[in-house]
Amino acid sequence: MYKNLFRAKKESGEWVYGDLINSRGKKYVVPTNYFELDGHHLSCDSDTPVFILEETIGVSTLLPDKDNKIIYTGDIFRNAKGYDFVVRFEDGAFRIYDGNDFVLDSIEASMGRVVGNIYDDNIDELD
């Protein structure tokens, strides 16, 4: 079973990894161990809510880069040839963009590495 399928930045600027929760029109990414299923309900293991910046929510590709780091949407991925791409999820596939469109697959992922993300590095698109 995969854990940490989502990530987002907390309002404090720290990253949180876990599950995506929608509640009362707001989205939260909370660590998987915050909740327990008692047979019928989810109970929260913390009284402290995790407030996030919704625009930073990223979904895991489940693909590790060559450093065995899981790649998320919004990451900046450097391929084996040294070109940087932004990871996106569109049309049912994880894609990398540098002005062109490529599908990110396990072979490509294993030969490159995550070098940052668009939120910490303030990048919308790469030239």
Contacts in CASP RR format, 6 or more apart in sequence:
PFRMAT RR
TARGET T0000
AUTHOR 0000-0000-0000
METHOD contacts of the structure
MODEL  1
MYKNLFRAKKESGEWVYGDLINSRGKKYVVPTNYFELDGHHLSCDSDTPV
FILEETIGVSTLLPDKDNKIIYTGDIFRNAKGYDFVVRFEDGAFRIYDGN
DFVLDSIEASMGRVVGNIYDDNIDELD
2 60 0 8 1.000
2 62 0 8 1.000
3 17 0 8 1.000
3 18 0 8 1.000
3 32 0 8 1.000
4 17 0 8 1.000
4 18 0 8 1.000
4 32 0 8 1.000
4 60 0 8 1.000
4 70 0 8 1.000
5 18 0 8 1.000
5 19 0 8 1.000
5 20 0 8 1.000
5 59 0 8 1.000
5 60 0 8 1.000
5 62 0 8 1.000
6 17 0 8 1.000
6 18 0 8 1.000
6 19 0 8 1.000
6 20 0 8 1.000
6 29 0 8 1.000
6 57 0 8 1.000
6 58 0 8 1.000
6 59 0 8 1.000
6 60 0 8 1.000
7 15 0 8 1.000
7 16 0 8 1.000
7 17 0 8 1.000
7 18 0 8 1.000
7 29 0 8 1.000
7 56 0 8 1.000
7 57 0 8 1.000
7 58 0 8 1.000
7 60 0 8 1.000
7 72 0 8 1.000
8 15 0 8 1.000
8 16 0 8 1.000
8 27 0 8 1.000
8 29 0 8 1.000
8 52 0 8 1.000
8 53 0 8 1.000
8 54 0 8 1.000
8 56 0 8 1.000
8 57 0 8 1.000
8 58 0 8 1.000
9 15 0 8 1.000
9 16 0 8 1.000
9 52 0 8 1.000
9 53 0 8 1.000
9 56 0 8 1.000
9 119 0 8 1.000
10 16 0 8 1.000
10 50 0 8 1.000
10 51 0 8 1.000
10 52 0 8 1.000
10 53 0 8 1.000
11 51 0 8 1.000
11 52 0 8 1.000
11 53 0 8 1.000
13 53 0 8 1.000
16 29 0 8 1.000
16 30 0 8 1.000
16 31 0 8 1.000
16 50 0 8 1.000
16 52 0 8 1.000
17 29 0 8 1.000
17 31 0 8 1.000
18 29 0 8 1.000
18 30 0 8 1.000
18 31 0 8 1.000
18 32 0 8 1.000
19 29 0 8 1.000
19 30 0 8 1.000
19 31 0 8 1.000
19 32 0 8 1.000
19 35 0 8 1.000
20 27 0 8 1.000
20 28 0 8 1.000
20 29 0 8 1.000
20 57 0 8 1.000
21 27 0 8 1.000
21 28 0 8 1.000
21 29 0 8 1.000
21 30 0 8 1.000
22 28 0 8 1.000
26 54 0 8 1.000
27 52 0 8 1.000
27 54 0 8 1.000
27 57 0 8 1.000
28 49 0 8 1.000
28 50 0 8 1.000
28 51 0 8 1.000
28 52 0 8 1.000
29 50 0 8 1.000
29 52 0 8 1.000
29 57 0 8 1.000
30 50 0 8 1.000
31 50 0 8 1.000
33 45 0 8 1.000
34 44 0 8 1.000
34 45 0 8 1.000
34 46 0 8 1.000
34 50 0 8 1.000
35 42 0 8 1.000
35 43 0 8 1.000
35 44 0 8 1.000
35 45 0 8 1.000
36 42 0 8 1.000
36 43 0 8 1.000
36 45 0 8 1.000
56 119 0 8 1.000
58 72 0 8 1.000
58 73 0 8 1.000
58 74 0 8 1.000
59 72 0 8 1.000
59 73 0 8 1.000
59 89 0 8 1.000
60 70 0 8 1.000
60 71 0 8 1.000
60 72 0 8 1.000
61 70 0 8 1.000
61 71 0 8 1.000
61 72 0 8 1.000
61 73 0 8 1.000
61 87 0 8 1.000
61 94 0 8 1.000
61 104 0 8 1.000
61 109 0 8 1.000
62 70 0 8 1.000
63 70 0 8 1.000
63 71 0 8 1.000
63 94 0 8 1.000
63 104 0 8 1.000
63 105 0 8 1.000
63 106 0 8 1.000
63 109 0 8 1.000
63 110 0 8 1.000
64 70 0 8 1.000
64 71 0 8 1.000
64 109 0 8 1.000
64 110 0 8 1.000
65 71 0 8 1.000
65 77 0 8 1.000
65 109 0 8 1.000
65 110 0 8 1.000
65 112 0 8 1.000
65 113 0 8 1.000
65 114 0 8 1.000
66 110 0 8 1.000
66 111 0 8 1.000
66 112 0 8 1.000
66 113 0 8 1.000
67 113 0 8 1.000
67 114 0 8 1.000
69 113 0 8 1.000
69 114 0 8 1.000
71 77 0 8 1.000
71 87 0 8 1.000
71 94 0 8 1.000
71 104 0 8 1.000
71 109 0 8 1.000
71 114 0 8 1.000
72 87 0 8 1.000
72 117 0 8 1.000
73 87 0 8 1.000
73 88 0 8 1.000
73 89 0 8 1.000
73 94 0 8 1.000
74 86 0 8 1.000
74 87 0 8 1.000
74 88 0 8 1.000
74 117 0 8 1.000
74 118 0 8 1.000
74 119 0 8 1.000
75 86 0 8 1.000
75 87 0 8 1.000
75 114 0 8 1.000
75 116 0 8 1.000
75 117 0 8 1.000
75 118 0 8 1.000
76 84 0 8 1.000
76 85 0 8 1.000
76 86 0 8 1.000
76 87 0 8 1.000
76 114 0 8 1.000
76 115 0 8 1.000
76 116 0 8 1.000
76 117 0 8 1.000
76 118 0 8 1.000
76 121 0 8 1.000
76 123 0 8 1.000
76 126 0 8 1.000
77 84 0 8 1.000
77 85 0 8 1.000
77 86 0 8 1.000
77 87 0 8 1.000
77 96 0 8 1.000
77 104 0 8 1.000
77 109 0 8 1.000
77 112 0 8 1.000
77 113 0 8 1.000
77 114 0 8 1.000
77 115 0 8 1.000
78 84 0 8 1.000
78 85 0 8 1.000
78 112 0 8 1.000
78 113 0 8 1.000
78 114 0 8 1.000
78 115 0 8 1.000
79 85 0 8 1.000
79 96 0 8 1.000
79 108 0 8 1.000
79 111 0 8 1.000
79 112 0 8 1.000
80 111 0 8 1.000
80 112 0 8 1.000
83 98 0 8 1.000
84 98 0 8 1.000
84 115 0 8 1.000
84 126 0 8 1.000
85 96 0 8 1.000
85 97 0 8 1.000
85 98 0 8 1.000
85 102 0 8 1.000
85 126 0 8 1.000
86 96 0 8 1.000
86 97 0 8 1.000
86 98 0 8 1.000
86 118 0 8 1.000
86 123 0 8 1.000
86 125 0 8 1.000
86 126 0 8 1.000
87 94 0 8 1.000
87 95 0 8 1.000
87 96 0 8 1.000
87 104 0 8 1.000
88 94 0 8 1.000
88 95 0 8 1.000
88 96 0 8 1.000
88 97 0 8 1.000
89 95 0 8 1.000
93 103 0 8 1.000
93 104 0 8 1.000
94 103 0 8 1.000
94 104 0 8 1.000
95 101 0 8 1.000
95 102 0 8 1.000
95 103 0 8 1.000
95 104 0 8 1.000
96 102 0 8 1.000
96 103 0 8 1.000
96 104 0 8 1.000
96 108 0 8 1.000
97 125 0 8 1.000
97 126 0 8 1.000
98 126 0 8 1.000
99 125 0 8 1.000
99 126 0 8 1.000
102 108 0 8 1.000
118 124 0 8 1.000
END
